[in-house]
Amino acid sequence: MKEKKPIQVLRERRGGAPKELLAKNREQRKFLKRLKEVLRAAPRTVPEIAAETGVDTGKVLWHLMALRKYGEVVEGEERDGYFEYALKEEDQ
């Protein structure tokens, strides 16, 4: 009989991933997809993205900074006191 890896044993003991965590991850992936769709259309500021997606500005900014950190989004010109954000050219 093949020996189980520690992660497999842990998953069996815990009964898999919690449903709340799976739902949160699903929601986050859905929002990231929507955010990229909005940015694919044209560069936008945080308030514009928030208005278009219906998500609060704090959450929009948090996701933008994560995408910027990993090189998927670039910061553009400043407009009305906010920077514009756009997808990198190669991602479009």
PDB file of N, CA, C and O in Angstrom, chain B, residues numbered from 101:
ATOM      1  N   MET B 101       0.842  -1.191   0.000  1.00  0.00           N
ATOM      2  CA  MET B 101       0.000   0.000   0.000  1.00  0.00           C
ATOM      3  C   MET B 101       0.883   1.249   0.000  1.00  0.00           C
ATOM      4  O   MET B 101       1.874   1.332   0.725  1.00  0.00           O
ATOM      5  N   LYS B 102       0.499   2.206  -0.824  1.00  0.00           N
ATOM      6  CA  LYS B 102       1.267   3.437  -0.965  1.00  0.00           C
ATOM      7  C   LYS B 102       1.072   4.319   0.267  1.00  0.00           C
ATOM      8  O   LYS B 102      -0.047   4.500   0.745  1.00  0.00           O
ATOM      9  N   GLU B 103       2.185   4.866   0.773  1.00  0.00           N
ATOM     10  CA  GLU B 103       2.122   5.736   1.949  1.00  0.00           C
ATOM     11  C   GLU B 103       1.562   7.097   1.546  1.00  0.00           C
ATOM     12  O   GLU B 103       1.935   7.648   0.510  1.00  0.00           O
ATOM     13  N   LYS B 104       0.661   7.637   2.374  1.00  0.00           N
ATOM     14  CA  LYS B 104       0.034   8.925   2.075  1.00  0.00           C
ATOM     15  C   LYS B 104       0.965  10.067   2.471  1.00  0.00           C
ATOM     16  O   LYS B 104       1.725   9.980   3.435  1.00  0.00           O
ATOM     17  N   LYS B 105       0.875  11.120   1.702  1.00  0.00           N
ATOM     18  CA  LYS B 105       1.637  12.318   2.010  1.00  0.00           C
ATOM     19  C   LYS B 105       0.966  13.015   3.192  1.00  0.00           C
ATOM     20  O   LYS B 105      -0.242  12.886   3.389  1.00  0.00           O
ATOM     21  N   PRO B 106       1.757  13.757   3.980  1.00  0.00           N
ATOM     22  CA  PRO B 106       1.182  14.449   5.149  1.00  0.00           C
ATOM     23  C   PRO B 106       0.006  15.355   4.810  1.00  0.00           C
ATOM     24  O   PRO B 106      -0.945  15.451   5.586  1.00  0.00           O
ATOM     25  N   ILE B 107       0.061  16.027   3.648  1.00  0.00           N
ATOM     26  CA  ILE B 107      -1.042  16.927   3.270  1.00  0.00           C
ATOM     27  C   ILE B 107      -2.318  16.141   3.015  1.00  0.00           C
ATOM     28  O   ILE B 107      -3.410  16.615   3.328  1.00  0.00           O
ATOM     29  N   GLN B 108      -2.191  14.946   2.451  1.00  0.00           N
ATOM     30  CA  GLN B 108      -3.361  14.103   2.212  1.00  0.00           C
ATOM     31  C   GLN B 108      -3.995  13.668   3.530  1.00  0.00           C
ATOM     32  O   GLN B 108      -5.217  13.671   3.674  1.00  0.00           O
ATOM     33  N   VAL B 109      -3.146  13.294   4.491  1.00  0.00           N
ATOM     34  CA  VAL B 109      -3.639  12.882   5.812  1.00  0.00           C
ATOM     35  C   VAL B 109      -4.364  14.051   6.475  1.00  0.00           C
ATOM     36  O   VAL B 109      -5.446  13.874   7.036  1.00  0.00           O
ATOM     37  N   LEU B 110      -3.778  15.232   6.412  1.00  0.00           N
ATOM     38  CA  LEU B 110      -4.388  16.417   7.019  1.00  0.00           C
ATOM     39  C   LEU B 110      -5.735  16.732   6.384  1.00  0.00           C
ATOM     40  O   LEU B 110      -6.696  17.044   7.088  1.00  0.00           O
ATOM     41  N   ARG B 111      -5.809  16.654   5.064  1.00  0.00           N
ATOM     42  CA  ARG B 111      -7.077  16.920   4.371  1.00  0.00           C
ATOM     43  C   ARG B 111      -8.153  15.928   4.799  1.00  0.00           C
ATOM     44  O   ARG B 111      -9.306  16.308   5.005  1.00  0.00           O
ATOM     45  N   GLU B 112      -7.778  14.664   4.931  1.00  0.00           N
ATOM     46  CA  GLU B 112      -8.746  13.646   5.356  1.00  0.00           C
ATOM     47  C   GLU B 112      -9.232  13.909   6.775  1.00  0.00           C
ATOM     48  O   GLU B 112     -10.421  13.771   7.064  1.00  0.00           O
ATOM     49  N   ARG B 113      -8.326  14.282   7.648  1.00  0.00           N
ATOM     50  CA  ARG B 113      -8.702  14.561   9.047  1.00  0.00           C
ATOM     51  C   ARG B 113      -9.622  15.772   9.152  1.00  0.00           C
ATOM     52  O   ARG B 113     -10.567  15.781   9.940  1.00  0.00           O
ATOM     53  N   ARG B 114      -9.337  16.785   8.353  1.00  0.00           N
ATOM     54  CA  ARG B 114     -10.106  18.026   8.431  1.00  0.00           C
ATOM     55  C   ARG B 114     -11.363  17.983   7.592  1.00  0.00           C
ATOM     56  O   ARG B 114     -12.234  18.840   7.741  1.00  0.00           O
ATOM     57  N   GLY B 115     -11.476  17.003   6.715  1.00  0.00           N
ATOM     58  CA  GLY B 115     -12.668  16.913   5.879  1.00  0.00           C
ATOM     59  C   GLY B 115     -12.622  17.826   4.671  1.00  0.00           C
ATOM     60  O   GLY B 115     -13.669  18.234   4.168  1.00  0.00           O
ATOM     61  N   GLY B 116     -11.438  18.154   4.197  1.00  0.00           N
ATOM     62  CA  GLY B 116     -11.301  19.020   3.028  1.00  0.00           C
ATOM     63  C   GLY B 116     -11.257  20.483   3.421  1.00  0.00           C
ATOM     64  O   GLY B 116     -11.224  20.832   4.601  1.00  0.00           O
ATOM     65  N   ALA B 117     -11.258  21.319   2.418  1.00  0.00           N
ATOM     66  CA  ALA B 117     -11.217  22.764   2.654  1.00  0.00           C
ATOM     67  C   ALA B 117     -12.581  23.251   3.130  1.00  0.00           C
ATOM     68  O   ALA B 117     -13.611  22.766   2.660  1.00  0.00           O
ATOM     69  N   PRO B 118     -12.596  24.210   4.063  1.00  0.00           N
ATOM     70  CA  PRO B 118     -13.877  24.754   4.527  1.00  0.00           C
ATOM     71  C   PRO B 118     -14.663  25.402   3.382  1.00  0.00           C
ATOM     72  O   PRO B 118     -14.083  26.039   2.503  1.00  0.00           O
ATOM     73  N   LYS B 119     -15.958  25.235   3.405  1.00  0.00           N
ATOM     74  CA  LYS B 119     -16.822  25.782   2.357  1.00  0.00           C
ATOM     75  C   LYS B 119     -16.723  27.305   2.278  1.00  0.00           C
ATOM     76  O   LYS B 119     -16.805  27.877   1.191  1.00  0.00           O
ATOM     77  N   GLU B 120     -16.549  27.956   3.419  1.00  0.00           N
ATOM     78  CA  GLU B 120     -16.434  29.412   3.438  1.00  0.00           C
ATOM     79  C   GLU B 120     -15.184  29.856   2.681  1.00  0.00           C
ATOM     80  O   GLU B 120     -15.216  30.840   1.942  1.00  0.00           O
ATOM     81  N   LEU B 121     -14.090  29.131   2.867  1.00  0.00           N
ATOM     82  CA  LEU B 121     -12.853  29.465   2.186  1.00  0.00           C
ATOM     83  C   LEU B 121     -12.990  29.263   0.675  1.00  0.00           C
ATOM     84  O   LEU B 121     -12.529  30.088  -0.114  1.00  0.00           O
ATOM     85  N   LEU B 122     -13.615  28.182   0.292  1.00  0.00           N
ATOM     86  CA  LEU B 122     -13.830  27.926  -1.132  1.00  0.00           C
ATOM     87  C   LEU B 122     -14.700  29.010  -1.754  1.00  0.00           C
ATOM     88  O   LEU B 122     -14.436  29.454  -2.872  1.00  0.00           O
ATOM     89  N   ALA B 123     -15.737  29.439  -1.035  1.00  0.00           N
ATOM     90  CA  ALA B 123     -16.624  30.494  -1.543  1.00  0.00           C
ATOM     91  C   ALA B 123     -15.880  31.822  -1.669  1.00  0.00           C
ATOM     92  O   ALA B 123     -16.062  32.553  -2.643  1.00  0.00           O
ATOM     93  N   LYS B 124     -15.043  32.127  -0.680  1.00  0.00           N
ATOM     94  CA  LYS B 124     -14.278  33.369  -0.710  1.00  0.00           C
ATOM     95  C   LYS B 124     -13.297  33.367  -1.885  1.00  0.00           C
ATOM     96  O   LYS B 124     -13.156  34.374  -2.579  1.00  0.00           O
ATOM     97  N   ASN B 125     -12.623  32.242  -2.108  1.00  0.00           N
ATOM     98  CA  ASN B 125     -11.695  32.139  -3.237  1.00  0.00           C
ATOM     99  C   ASN B 125     -12.420  32.282  -4.571  1.00  0.00           C
ATOM    100  O   ASN B 125     -11.911  32.919  -5.493  1.00  0.00           O
ATOM    101  N   ARG B 126     -13.601  31.692  -4.672  1.00  0.00           N
ATOM    102  CA  ARG B 126     -14.401  31.783  -5.897  1.00  0.00           C
ATOM    103  C   ARG B 126     -14.784  33.243  -6.162  1.00  0.00           C
ATOM    104  O   ARG B 126     -14.683  33.729  -7.289  1.00  0.00           O
ATOM    105  N   GLU B 127     -15.225  33.930  -5.105  1.00  0.00           N
ATOM    106  CA  GLU B 127     -15.617  35.341  -5.226  1.00  0.00           C
ATOM    107  C   GLU B 127     -14.426  36.207  -5.639  1.00  0.00           C
ATOM    108  O   GLU B 127     -14.558  37.112  -6.463  1.00  0.00           O
ATOM    109  N   GLN B 128     -13.272  35.919  -5.058  1.00  0.00           N
ATOM    110  CA  GLN B 128     -12.069  36.685  -5.369  1.00  0.00           C
ATOM    111  C   GLN B 128     -11.646  36.481  -6.828  1.00  0.00           C
ATOM    112  O   GLN B 128     -11.287  37.450  -7.498  1.00  0.00           O
ATOM    113  N   ARG B 129     -11.680  35.253  -7.328  1.00  0.00           N
ATOM    114  CA  ARG B 129     -11.337  34.985  -8.722  1.00  0.00           C
ATOM    115  C   ARG B 129     -12.306  35.681  -9.671  1.00  0.00           C
ATOM    116  O   ARG B 129     -11.907  36.212 -10.707  1.00  0.00           O
ATOM    117  N   LYS B 130     -13.587  35.669  -9.300  1.00  0.00           N
ATOM    118  CA  LYS B 130     -14.612  36.322 -10.117  1.00  0.00           C
ATOM    119  C   LYS B 130     -14.357  37.834 -10.192  1.00  0.00           C
ATOM    120  O   LYS B 130     -14.476  38.437 -11.259  1.00  0.00           O
ATOM    121  N   PHE B 131     -14.002  38.440  -9.045  1.00  0.00           N
ATOM    122  CA  PHE B 131     -13.726  39.874  -9.028  1.00  0.00           C
ATOM    123  C   PHE B 131     -12.471  40.197  -9.843  1.00  0.00           C
ATOM    124  O   PHE B 131     -12.464  41.175 -10.590  1.00  0.00           O
ATOM    125  N   LEU B 132     -11.418  39.397  -9.712  1.00  0.00           N
ATOM    126  CA  LEU B 132     -10.199  39.642 -10.478  1.00  0.00           C
ATOM    127  C   LEU B 132     -10.463  39.568 -11.974  1.00  0.00           C
ATOM    128  O   LEU B 132      -9.910  40.351 -12.746  1.00  0.00           O
ATOM    129  N   LYS B 133     -11.295  38.642 -12.376  1.00  0.00           N
ATOM    130  CA  LYS B 133     -11.656  38.525 -13.789  1.00  0.00           C
ATOM    131  C   LYS B 133     -12.382  39.788 -14.245  1.00  0.00           C
ATOM    132  O   LYS B 133     -12.093  40.318 -15.317  1.00  0.00           O
ATOM    133  N   ARG B 134     -13.319  40.269 -13.436  1.00  0.00           N
ATOM    134  CA  ARG B 134     -14.080  41.479 -13.763  1.00  0.00           C
ATOM    135  C   ARG B 134     -13.156  42.703 -13.802  1.00  0.00           C
ATOM    136  O   ARG B 134     -13.275  43.546 -14.691  1.00  0.00           O
ATOM    137  N   LEU B 135     -12.248  42.794 -12.847  1.00  0.00           N
ATOM    138  CA  LEU B 135     -11.302  43.899 -12.780  1.00  0.00           C
ATOM    139  C   LEU B 135     -10.440  43.952 -14.046  1.00  0.00           C
ATOM    140  O   LEU B 135     -10.225  45.025 -14.608  1.00  0.00           O
ATOM    141  N   LYS B 136      -9.955  42.805 -14.487  1.00  0.00           N
ATOM    142  CA  LYS B 136      -9.140  42.760 -15.703  1.00  0.00           C
ATOM    143  C   LYS B 136      -9.965  43.123 -16.939  1.00  0.00           C
ATOM    144  O   LYS B 136      -9.447  43.749 -17.863  1.00  0.00           O
ATOM    145  N   GLU B 137     -11.232  42.740 -16.964  1.00  0.00           N
ATOM    146  CA  GLU B 137     -12.108  43.123 -18.082  1.00  0.00           C
ATOM    147  C   GLU B 137     -12.256  44.639 -18.158  1.00  0.00           C
ATOM    148  O   GLU B 137     -12.192  45.224 -19.239  1.00  0.00           O
ATOM    149  N   VAL B 138     -12.454  45.270 -17.001  1.00  0.00           N
ATOM    150  CA  VAL B 138     -12.603  46.723 -16.947  1.00  0.00           C
ATOM    151  C   VAL B 138     -11.320  47.404 -17.420  1.00  0.00           C
ATOM    152  O   VAL B 138     -11.378  48.365 -18.186  1.00  0.00           O
ATOM    153  N   LEU B 139     -10.172  46.919 -16.974  1.00  0.00           N
ATOM    154  CA  LEU B 139      -8.903  47.525 -17.355  1.00  0.00           C
ATOM    155  C   LEU B 139      -8.542  47.235 -18.809  1.00  0.00           C
ATOM    156  O   LEU B 139      -7.827  48.017 -19.437  1.00  0.00           O
ATOM    157  N   ARG B 140      -9.025  46.130 -19.342  1.00  0.00           N
ATOM    158  CA  ARG B 140      -8.750  45.789 -20.736  1.00  0.00           C
ATOM    159  C   ARG B 140      -9.409  46.819 -21.667  1.00  0.00           C
ATOM    160  O   ARG B 140      -8.883  47.123 -22.738  1.00  0.00           O
ATOM    161  N   ALA B 141     -10.552  47.343 -21.250  1.00  0.00           N
ATOM    162  CA  ALA B 141     -11.270  48.318 -22.067  1.00  0.00           C
ATOM    163  C   ALA B 141     -10.510  49.641 -22.170  1.00  0.00           C
ATOM    164  O   ALA B 141     -10.395  50.217 -23.252  1.00  0.00           O
ATOM    165  N   ALA B 142      -9.995  50.115 -21.034  1.00  0.00           N
ATOM    166  CA  ALA B 142      -9.254  51.384 -21.011  1.00  0.00           C
ATOM    167  C   ALA B 142      -8.653  51.578 -19.623  1.00  0.00           C
ATOM    168  O   ALA B 142      -9.155  51.016 -18.650  1.00  0.00           O
ATOM    169  N   PRO B 143      -7.580  52.371 -19.519  1.00  0.00           N
ATOM    170  CA  PRO B 143      -7.019  52.674 -18.196  1.00  0.00           C
ATOM    171  C   PRO B 143      -8.062  53.379 -17.326  1.00  0.00           C
ATOM    172  O   PRO B 143      -8.832  54.205 -17.815  1.00  0.00           O
ATOM    173  N   ARG B 144      -8.078  53.050 -16.052  1.00  0.00           N
ATOM    174  CA  ARG B 144      -9.063  53.622 -15.137  1.00  0.00           C
ATOM    175  C   ARG B 144      -8.403  53.969 -13.795  1.00  0.00           C
ATOM    176  O   ARG B 144      -7.368  53.414 -13.429  1.00  0.00           O
ATOM    177  N   THR B 145      -9.033  54.899 -13.080  1.00  0.00           N
ATOM    178  CA  THR B 145      -8.615  55.225 -11.712  1.00  0.00           C
ATOM    179  C   THR B 145      -9.368  54.313 -10.751  1.00  0.00           C
ATOM    180  O   THR B 145     -10.327  53.646 -11.139  1.00  0.00           O
ATOM    181  N   VAL B 146      -8.927  54.289  -9.498  1.00  0.00           N
ATOM    182  CA  VAL B 146      -9.572  53.441  -8.497  1.00  0.00           C
ATOM    183  C   VAL B 146     -11.057  53.778  -8.336  1.00  0.00           C
ATOM    184  O   VAL B 146     -11.880  52.863  -8.338  1.00  0.00           O
ATOM    185  N   PRO B 147     -11.435  55.065  -8.195  1.00  0.00           N
ATOM    186  CA  PRO B 147     -12.868  55.361  -8.070  1.00  0.00           C
ATOM    187  C   PRO B 147     -13.692  54.936  -9.285  1.00  0.00           C
ATOM    188  O   PRO B 147     -14.833  54.497  -9.136  1.00  0.00           O
ATOM    189  N   GLU B 148     -13.123  55.063 -10.480  1.00  0.00           N
ATOM    190  CA  GLU B 148     -13.842  54.642 -11.685  1.00  0.00           C
ATOM    191  C   GLU B 148     -14.060  53.134 -11.692  1.00  0.00           C
ATOM    192  O   GLU B 148     -15.137  52.657 -12.048  1.00  0.00           O
ATOM    193  N   ILE B 149     -13.039  52.393 -11.302  1.00  0.00           N
ATOM    194  CA  ILE B 149     -13.164  50.932 -11.241  1.00  0.00           C
ATOM    195  C   ILE B 149     -14.199  50.543 -10.198  1.00  0.00           C
ATOM    196  O   ILE B 149     -15.028  49.664 -10.432  1.00  0.00           O
ATOM    197  N   ALA B 150     -14.146  51.202  -9.043  1.00  0.00           N
ATOM    198  CA  ALA B 150     -15.096  50.908  -7.970  1.00  0.00           C
ATOM    199  C   ALA B 150     -16.530  51.169  -8.419  1.00  0.00           C
ATOM    200  O   ALA B 150     -17.428  50.378  -8.130  1.00  0.00           O
ATOM    201  N   ALA B 151     -16.743  52.272  -9.122  1.00  0.00           N
ATOM    202  CA  ALA B 151     -18.082  52.610  -9.596  1.00  0.00           C
ATOM    203  C   ALA B 151     -18.568  51.599 -10.635  1.00  0.00           C
ATOM    204  O   ALA B 151     -19.739  51.218 -10.645  1.00  0.00           O
ATOM    205  N   GLU B 152     -17.664  51.176 -11.501  1.00  0.00           N
ATOM    206  CA  GLU B 152     -18.045  50.260 -12.565  1.00  0.00           C
ATOM    207  C   GLU B 152     -18.293  48.833 -12.069  1.00  0.00           C
ATOM    208  O   GLU B 152     -19.142  48.122 -12.607  1.00  0.00           O
ATOM    209  N   THR B 153     -17.546  48.418 -11.037  1.00  0.00           N
ATOM    210  CA  THR B 153     -17.684  47.049 -10.537  1.00  0.00           C
ATOM    211  C   THR B 153     -18.641  46.944  -9.343  1.00  0.00           C
ATOM    212  O   THR B 153     -19.125  45.857  -9.027  1.00  0.00           O
ATOM    213  N   GLY B 154     -18.910  48.077  -8.683  1.00  0.00           N
ATOM    214  CA  GLY B 154     -19.775  48.044  -7.510  1.00  0.00           C
ATOM    215  C   GLY B 154     -19.066  47.541  -6.257  1.00  0.00           C
ATOM    216  O   GLY B 154     -19.709  47.098  -5.305  1.00  0.00           O
ATOM    217  N   VAL B 155     -17.742  47.611  -6.265  1.00  0.00           N
ATOM    218  CA  VAL B 155     -16.938  47.154  -5.132  1.00  0.00           C
ATOM    219  C   VAL B 155     -16.294  48.377  -4.490  1.00  0.00           C
ATOM    220  O   VAL B 155     -15.941  49.327  -5.189  1.00  0.00           O
ATOM    221  N   ASP B 156     -16.138  48.366  -3.162  1.00  0.00           N
ATOM    222  CA  ASP B 156     -15.593  49.539  -2.483  1.00  0.00           C
ATOM    223  C   ASP B 156     -14.141  49.794  -2.903  1.00  0.00           C
ATOM    224  O   ASP B 156     -13.422  48.879  -3.305  1.00  0.00           O
ATOM    225  N   THR B 157     -13.738  51.049  -2.801  1.00  0.00           N
ATOM    226  CA  THR B 157     -12.427  51.472  -3.293  1.00  0.00           C
ATOM    227  C   THR B 157     -11.273  50.781  -2.573  1.00  0.00           C
ATOM    228  O   THR B 157     -10.232  50.534  -3.183  1.00  0.00           O
ATOM    229  N   GLY B 158     -11.432  50.469  -1.307  1.00  0.00           N
ATOM    230  CA  GLY B 158     -10.370  49.794  -0.558  1.00  0.00           C
ATOM    231  C   GLY B 158     -10.050  48.431  -1.136  1.00  0.00           C
ATOM    232  O   GLY B 158      -8.883  48.067  -1.282  1.00  0.00           O
ATOM    233  N   LYS B 159     -11.078  47.687  -1.461  1.00  0.00           N
ATOM    234  CA  LYS B 159     -10.887  46.353  -2.037  1.00  0.00           C
ATOM    235  C   LYS B 159     -10.287  46.457  -3.440  1.00  0.00           C
ATOM    236  O   LYS B 159      -9.424  45.662  -3.813  1.00  0.00           O
ATOM    237  N   VAL B 160     -10.750  47.440  -4.213  1.00  0.00           N
ATOM    238  CA  VAL B 160     -10.211  47.646  -5.562  1.00  0.00           C
ATOM    239  C   VAL B 160      -8.719  47.966  -5.476  1.00  0.00           C
ATOM    240  O   VAL B 160      -7.915  47.388  -6.208  1.00  0.00           O
ATOM    241  N   LEU B 161      -8.355  48.876  -4.592  1.00  0.00           N
ATOM    242  CA  LEU B 161      -6.961  49.271  -4.444  1.00  0.00           C
ATOM    243  C   LEU B 161      -6.102  48.090  -3.992  1.00  0.00           C
ATOM    244  O   LEU B 161      -4.986  47.914  -4.480  1.00  0.00           O
ATOM    245  N   TRP B 162      -6.608  47.297  -3.080  1.00  0.00           N
ATOM    246  CA  TRP B 162      -5.868  46.135  -2.579  1.00  0.00           C
ATOM    247  C   TRP B 162      -5.554  45.176  -3.724  1.00  0.00           C
ATOM    248  O   TRP B 162      -4.422  44.707  -3.848  1.00  0.00           O
ATOM    249  N   HIS B 163      -6.535  44.887  -4.549  1.00  0.00           N
ATOM    250  CA  HIS B 163      -6.335  43.978  -5.675  1.00  0.00           C
ATOM    251  C   HIS B 163      -5.407  44.589  -6.725  1.00  0.00           C
ATOM    252  O   HIS B 163      -4.572  43.890  -7.299  1.00  0.00           O
ATOM    253  N   LEU B 164      -5.551  45.886  -6.977  1.00  0.00           N
ATOM    254  CA  LEU B 164      -4.672  46.544  -7.946  1.00  0.00           C
ATOM    255  C   LEU B 164      -3.217  46.494  -7.494  1.00  0.00           C
ATOM    256  O   LEU B 164      -2.320  46.260  -8.305  1.00  0.00           O
ATOM    257  N   MET B 165      -2.982  46.715  -6.204  1.00  0.00           N
ATOM    258  CA  MET B 165      -1.612  46.688  -5.708  1.00  0.00           C
ATOM    259  C   MET B 165      -1.020  45.283  -5.804  1.00  0.00           C
ATOM    260  O   MET B 165       0.172  45.126  -6.067  1.00  0.00           O
ATOM    261  N   ALA B 166      -1.845  44.273  -5.594  1.00  0.00           N
ATOM    262  CA  ALA B 166      -1.368  42.892  -5.753  1.00  0.00           C
ATOM    263  C   ALA B 166      -1.025  42.624  -7.214  1.00  0.00           C
ATOM    264  O   ALA B 166       0.014  42.034  -7.509  1.00  0.00           O
ATOM    265  N   LEU B 167      -1.888  43.051  -8.125  1.00  0.00           N
ATOM    266  CA  LEU B 167      -1.621  42.852  -9.550  1.00  0.00           C
ATOM    267  C   LEU B 167      -0.391  43.644  -9.994  1.00  0.00           C
ATOM    268  O   LEU B 167       0.380  43.193 -10.841  1.00  0.00           O
ATOM    269  N   ARG B 168      -0.222  44.819  -9.416  1.00  0.00           N
ATOM    270  CA  ARG B 168       0.952  45.648  -9.736  1.00  0.00           C
ATOM    271  C   ARG B 168       2.229  44.991  -9.227  1.00  0.00           C
ATOM    272  O   ARG B 168       3.251  44.982  -9.912  1.00  0.00           O
ATOM    273  N   LYS B 169       2.158  44.443  -8.020  1.00  0.00           N
ATOM    274  CA  LYS B 169       3.322  43.775  -7.423  1.00  0.00           C
ATOM    275  C   LYS B 169       3.811  42.632  -8.304  1.00  0.00           C
ATOM    276  O   LYS B 169       5.015  42.417  -8.444  1.00  0.00           O
ATOM    277  N   TYR B 170       2.878  41.909  -8.889  1.00  0.00           N
ATOM    278  CA  TYR B 170       3.248  40.752  -9.707  1.00  0.00           C
ATOM    279  C   TYR B 170       3.354  41.085 -11.195  1.00  0.00           C
ATOM    280  O   TYR B 170       3.424  40.189 -12.037  1.00  0.00           O
ATOM    281  N   GLY B 171       3.366  42.382 -11.508  1.00  0.00           N
ATOM    282  CA  GLY B 171       3.652  42.816 -12.866  1.00  0.00           C
ATOM    283  C   GLY B 171       2.528  42.670 -13.870  1.00  0.00           C
ATOM    284  O   GLY B 171       2.781  42.681 -15.075  1.00  0.00           O
ATOM    285  N   GLU B 172       1.305  42.536 -13.417  1.00  0.00           N
ATOM    286  CA  GLU B 172       0.186  42.406 -14.347  1.00  0.00           C
ATOM    287  C   GLU B 172      -0.466  43.747 -14.665  1.00  0.00           C
ATOM    288  O   GLU B 172      -1.146  43.890 -15.680  1.00  0.00           O
ATOM    289  N   VAL B 173      -0.254  44.725 -13.792  1.00  0.00           N
ATOM    290  CA  VAL B 173      -0.858  46.053 -13.954  1.00  0.00           C
ATOM    291  C   VAL B 173       0.242  47.095 -13.847  1.00  0.00           C
ATOM    292  O   VAL B 173       1.187  46.943 -13.072  1.00  0.00           O
ATOM    293  N   VAL B 174       0.108  48.157 -14.634  1.00  0.00           N
ATOM    294  CA  VAL B 174       1.060  49.272 -14.565  1.00  0.00           C
ATOM    295  C   VAL B 174       0.325  50.542 -14.146  1.00  0.00           C
ATOM    296  O   VAL B 174      -0.861  50.727 -14.419  1.00  0.00           O
ATOM    297  N   GLU B 175       1.075  51.398 -13.478  1.00  0.00           N
ATOM    298  CA  GLU B 175       0.528  52.673 -13.029  1.00  0.00           C
ATOM    299  C   GLU B 175       0.795  53.702 -14.114  1.00  0.00           C
ATOM    300  O   GLU B 175       1.911  53.804 -14.623  1.00  0.00           O
ATOM    301  N   GLY B 176      -0.231  54.464 -14.464  1.00  0.00           N
ATOM    302  CA  GLY B 176      -0.092  55.451 -15.528  1.00  0.00           C
ATOM    303  C   GLY B 176      -0.042  56.863 -14.997  1.00  0.00           C
ATOM    304  O   GLY B 176       0.508  57.130 -13.929  1.00  0.00           O
ATOM    305  N   GLU B 177      -0.622  57.752 -15.755  1.00  0.00           N
ATOM    306  CA  GLU B 177      -0.634  59.166 -15.408  1.00  0.00           C
ATOM    307  C   GLU B 177      -1.599  59.454 -14.268  1.00  0.00           C
ATOM    308  O   GLU B 177      -2.515  58.682 -13.985  1.00  0.00           O
ATOM    309  N   GLU B 178      -1.363  60.591 -13.623  1.00  0.00           N
ATOM    310  CA  GLU B 178      -2.256  61.026 -12.556  1.00  0.00           C
ATOM    311  C   GLU B 178      -3.373  61.864 -13.172  1.00  0.00           C
ATOM    312  O   GLU B 178      -3.132  62.736 -14.006  1.00  0.00           O
ATOM    313  N   ARG B 179      -4.610  61.576 -12.738  1.00  0.00           N
ATOM    314  CA  ARG B 179      -5.771  62.320 -13.235  1.00  0.00           C
ATOM    315  C   ARG B 179      -6.705  62.596 -12.068  1.00  0.00           C
ATOM    316  O   ARG B 179      -7.144  61.666 -11.391  1.00  0.00           O
ATOM    317  N   ASP B 180      -7.012  63.856 -11.828  1.00  0.00           N
ATOM    318  CA  ASP B 180      -7.903  64.280 -10.740  1.00  0.00           C
ATOM    319  C   ASP B 180      -7.444  63.755  -9.379  1.00  0.00           C
ATOM    320  O   ASP B 180      -8.269  63.415  -8.531  1.00  0.00           O
ATOM    321  N   GLY B 181      -6.140  63.690  -9.177  1.00  0.00           N
ATOM    322  CA  GLY B 181      -5.598  63.252  -7.896  1.00  0.00           C
ATOM    323  C   GLY B 181      -5.482  61.749  -7.737  1.00  0.00           C
ATOM    324  O   GLY B 181      -5.105  61.270  -6.668  1.00  0.00           O
ATOM    325  N   TYR B 182      -5.795  61.001  -8.769  1.00  0.00           N
ATOM    326  CA  TYR B 182      -5.703  59.539  -8.735  1.00  0.00           C
ATOM    327  C   TYR B 182      -4.855  59.065  -9.910  1.00  0.00           C
ATOM    328  O   TYR B 182      -4.870  59.658 -10.988  1.00  0.00           O
ATOM    329  N   PHE B 183      -4.121  57.987  -9.678  1.00  0.00           N
ATOM    330  CA  PHE B 183      -3.364  57.390 -10.769  1.00  0.00           C
ATOM    331  C   PHE B 183      -4.270  56.489 -11.589  1.00  0.00           C
ATOM    332  O   PHE B 183      -5.186  55.855 -11.065  1.00  0.00           O
ATOM    333  N   GLU B 184      -3.997  56.445 -12.876  1.00  0.00           N
ATOM    334  CA  GLU B 184      -4.695  55.508 -13.750  1.00  0.00           C
ATOM    335  C   GLU B 184      -3.940  54.184 -13.724  1.00  0.00           C
ATOM    336  O   GLU B 184      -2.715  54.158 -13.607  1.00  0.00           O
ATOM    337  N   TYR B 185      -4.669  53.108 -13.832  1.00  0.00           N
ATOM    338  CA  TYR B 185      -4.063  51.782 -13.888  1.00  0.00           C
ATOM    339  C   TYR B 185      -4.515  51.091 -15.159  1.00  0.00           C
ATOM    340  O   TYR B 185      -5.652  51.243 -15.605  1.00  0.00           O
ATOM    341  N   ALA B 186      -3.590  50.323 -15.734  1.00  0.00           N
ATOM    342  CA  ALA B 186      -3.885  49.602 -16.970  1.00  0.00           C
ATOM    343  C   ALA B 186      -3.180  48.253 -16.931  1.00  0.00           C
ATOM    344  O   ALA B 186      -2.182  48.078 -16.232  1.00  0.00           O
ATOM    345  N   LEU B 187      -3.712  47.309 -17.687  1.00  0.00           N
ATOM    346  CA  LEU B 187      -3.042  46.021 -17.826  1.00  0.00           C
ATOM    347  C   LEU B 187      -1.768  46.226 -18.620  1.00  0.00           C
ATOM    348  O   LEU B 187      -1.718  47.083 -19.503  1.00  0.00           O
ATOM    349  N   LYS B 188      -0.742  45.454 -18.321  1.00  0.00           N
ATOM    350  CA  LYS B 188       0.486  45.522 -19.123  1.00  0.00           C
ATOM    351  C   LYS B 188       0.155  45.156 -20.555  1.00  0.00           C
ATOM    352  O   LYS B 188      -0.756  44.365 -20.801  1.00  0.00           O
ATOM    353  N   GLU B 189       0.868  45.709 -21.481  1.00  0.00           N
ATOM    354  CA  GLU B 189       0.615  45.489 -22.906  1.00  0.00           C
ATOM    355  C   GLU B 189       0.578  44.016 -23.286  1.00  0.00           C
ATOM    356  O   GLU B 189      -0.265  43.609 -24.084  1.00  0.00           O
ATOM    357  N   GLU B 190       1.473  43.214 -22.731  1.00  0.00           N
ATOM    358  CA  GLU B 190       1.541  41.804 -23.096  1.00  0.00           C
ATOM    359  C   GLU B 190       0.358  41.000 -22.572  1.00  0.00           C
ATOM    360  O   GLU B 190       0.076  39.920 -23.091  1.00  0.00           O
ATOM    361  N   ASP B 191      -0.356  41.511 -21.534  1.00  0.00           N
ATOM    362  CA  ASP B 191      -1.498  40.799 -20.968  1.00  0.00           C
ATOM    363  C   ASP B 191      -2.784  41.060 -21.732  1.00  0.00           C
ATOM    364  O   ASP B 191      -3.758  40.325 -21.567  1.00  0.00           O
ATOM    365  N   GLN B 192      -2.806  42.087 -22.560  1.00  0.00           N
ATOM    366  CA  GLN B 192      -4.037  42.462 -23.244  1.00  0.00           C
ATOM    367  C   GLN B 192      -4.322  41.594 -24.423  1.00  0.00           C
ATOM    368  O   GLN B 192      -5.330  41.788 -25.103  1.00  0.00           O
TER     369      GLN B 192
END
